[in-house]
C-alpha cells in the first residue's frame, strides 16, 4: 500500500481499490475518527476518494482517565481551538486523538 507520494506536502491520498479508510489511517498511526473529522466525512470514503492527512508533526495519543481538554492541550502545547477542530470537544478514556502544533 503506497501511503504518500513524493512531492505531496499536504498529505493527500487517493483511496485505492481494495483499501479501507480505517486501514490506511492505522498504517499511518492515526485515529480514523480524527482523520474523518479533519476531512468533514460523515461516512467512510469510497474507492477513488481523496483523503487529506494532517501535516507532519501531529501524533496520535490515548486519552487517560482524568484527562480534560485543557490538560491534554497544555501537555502537548496545542491551542484548544485547533484540538477541537481535529478531535471534537468530548474526551473519554481510551480514545485516540491527534495532538500537535498548528503551523
Secondary structure, 3 states (H helix, E strand, C coil): CCCCCCCCCCCEEECCCCCCHHHHHHHCCCCHHHHHHHHCCCCCCCCCCEEECCCCCCEEEECCCCCCHHHHHHHHCCCHHHHHHHHCCCCCCCCEEEECCCC
